[in-house]
């Protein structure tokens, strides 16, 4: 792709105008059909989509993503059944072993460059070097990831362990044990190291746009906590940005992460 773009004409670039740019500019989520299920086996489906109304499919991510599932044994494999639609990508995978699984949708360190064509600015895949002869407005490298957890029969630890990704959110409590009567305690890491002063935003099913229903800021150990009074599905979001030295293939980087969680109802108390 990059070699082709390096020698592309202006007309060819205009022909790529249907590319909307880095999808991370809009909020994304990965929504599984269930978070907890009893039984020895199950077929799991999920939606991966972007939009301003929580959990309502709006815009599909396209083919720049890869979709993975990490099993209770910690092994990672491609989601075998995928449909790339206009409003969403739909995946289907059979869960054959009891335990916790991690679903991932990742645009992994992909370069996008914003150029001017015919007086209009357009995002295109590639670095600055791929657009020699064009007016380059900006160029960034994106790591964009959506995560969700599902548990079949019983909780297990391997799929919720740290990954060393450029950006990740870990939980003090297992995702299968989150409930509305406990503080939600999280830790934010960047390439395995705690990130201080990192904002974690919380979005409920009722929220729209980019107005969070809650947030917290991490301490020097990358930790912060949120209080959530009601059960249901929620989206956690955090992001980092930075610049690269002059002469680098892109001007800087953007790391963006969303994690879907589901809180159970508070346990009933007896007097």
N, C-alpha and C positions, 0 to 999 in steps of 0.2 A: 504493500500500500504506500509506504513512504517513498520508495523509489519511483513509483508511478506518479505521485503527487509532485515530486521534485521537478519533473519534466512536463507537468500539466500546463495547458494553456488556460487563459482566463475563462474561455468558454466552458472548459471542462470543470473548472472550479464552480462556476455558476450552476452547472448541472448538478452539483452536490448540495445545492441550497436546501434540500429537504432535510439535511442533518441539522437538528436543532441545537446542537452543541452539547457540552458536558451535562449529562442528565443530573449530576449532583447539584445543579443550580436549583432544583426543585426537591421538595421533601419526598423521600421514598420510604417504603416499608415492605416487609416480607411477612405475609399473613398466612399461617398454616390453618388447615381446617379444624384442627384440634390441638390443644396443648397437653392434655392428659387423657390417657385412655387405658382402661383395663382390658386384659385379654392377651393372648400369646402372639397375635399377629395383627397387622392393620395396613391398609393402603392409605397413605397420607397424600393429600393434595395441598398446594399452596398457591397464592397469588403474589407476584412481585410487580409493584406498580408505583406510580408517582401521582401526586395530586395535592390539592389544598384542603380537601375534606377527608378527615381521617378514615382510612380503611375502606374507602369507596374507590374502586378502580377508575383511573382517569387517563393515564398515559403510559404506554408500555415502554420498557427500558431499551428495547432494541437488541441488536446482536453484539454489542460491545462488552456485555457482561458474561461471566461464567457462573454456573450454579452448582453448588456442592452440598453434600451431606456427610457429616461426621458421625459415625456410629458409636455405640456404647464402648466399643473396643478402642476408640480413638482414631480409627482409620478413616481416611477421607477419600471420597469417590464422587464422580460426576452424577448429577441427577439424571436417571436414564430416560425419562419421558418428559418432553418439554413442548409447549405450544407457545410460539412468539406471536401474540396478537397485537391489535392496535391499542387496546386499553390496558393490557397487562401481559405478563408472561405467566403461564400456568404450568406447574410442575407436578409430577406424580411419582411416588416412590413407595416401594413396599418395605415396611419395617418388620423384620423377621425375628429380631432378638429383643428381649425385654431390656429396658434401660432408657437413657436420655440420648437424644439425637440433636445435633446442631445443624440448622439449615443456613446456608450462606449464599448471597448474591453479591458478586464482586466485580468492580471495574478496577483492575489492578495496575496502578502506576501507568496510566495511559496519558499520553501527551495530547493536548488540544491547543490549537492556535486560532486566535481571532484576527481575521483579515478584513480589509475593505475591498469590496468588489462593486463597481458601479455606484459608488457613494453609500453603499450599505455595508454594515458590519456583520460578518458571519463566522460562526465557529466551524472549524474543520479539524479532523484528526491529524496529528503530526506535530513536529517541532518547528521552530523558526527556520531551520535549514531546509525544510520541505517546501517552503513558500518563498524561495528566492525570486525577486522580481515583483513581489506583491507588497503592499503596505500592511505591515504587521502591527496590530494594535496591542496585543498581549499574547502570552503563551504560558500555559501552566501544565503541570503534571498532577493528575488526580488519582487518589486512592479513595474509592467510594464503596462502602460495604453496608449491606443490610443483613441482619442476623435474627433468627428466631429459634427457640428451643421447644422440643416436644418430648414427652416422656411416655413410654409404653410400659405399663405395669408397675415399674419401680424406678426410682431415681438412681442415677449412676454418675460418677465424677468426671470421666475422661473427656466427654464432649463439652464440658464447661470450664476446662482448664485454660490457662493462658496460652496464647498462640505466638506471641512475638510480633504481631502485626503492627504497622505504623500507628494504629489507633485501635484500642479495644476497651470495652467495659466489662469488668468482672463483678461478681456478686458475693457478698459475705454469706448469704443464705443461698442454697441451691435454687435455681429458677423454678423447679417444681414445688418448692415449699414457700414461695412468696405468698403473703396474705395481707389483707387490709388492716389487720390488727398489729402489724409489726412495722417498724421503720424500715424503709428500703435503703440498705447500705450498699454503696457501689464503690469501685475503685477504677480509675482511668489510667491506662498505661499507653505509652508511645514507644514502640519497639522494645517492649519489656521493661521500660523505666517509668516510675510514677510521674504523672503530669500534675504539677501544682497550678492553682488558679485557673483550673479548667472548668468551664461551665457545662453542666449537664442539664438539658431541658427535658421536661416531662409533658407529653401531650396525651390527653384523654380522647375517647371516642367522640366527645362532644365538641372538641376544639376544631377550628378551621384556620387556614392560613398559617402564619408563622408566630402566632401568639400562643406561648406555652401556658399551660395551666399550673406549672410549678417549675422550679429550678433550684440547683445548688451549685456551690463552687468548691472545688477540691482543695484540700490542705496540702502540705508539703509531701505527704505520703500518697497523694493522688486520691484521697478518700473524701466522700461527702455522703449525706443522707437526705432522704425525702420522706415526707409523711403523706400517705395516700389513704383517705378515709373510706373509699368505696371500692368494692371488687370490680373486676372487669379487665379489658385489654387496654394497655398503655404503650406508648412509644417513647423510648429514651433516645436522645440525640446529642451528639457532641461533635466538634470539629476543630481542626487546627489549620493554620496557614503560615507560610513563610516564604522568604525570598532566597534565590540562588545567586551566586556571584556573577558579575558581568561575564558574558561569553559562554554561559551555560546553554544547553539546548533549549531550556524553557526559563521563563523569568522567575518561577517559584513553584510552590506545591500547595495543594489543598487536600487535606485528609478529612473525610466525613463518614460518620458512622451512625446508623440507627439500629436499635435493638427492640424488637417486639417482646413484651412480657405480658403475662396474665396473672392477676392477683385473685386468689380464692377469697371467699367470704370469711370474715372473722369466725373463729371457732366459738360455738355456743358455750355459754358459761352456765354452771349449775350452782344454785344456792343451797 
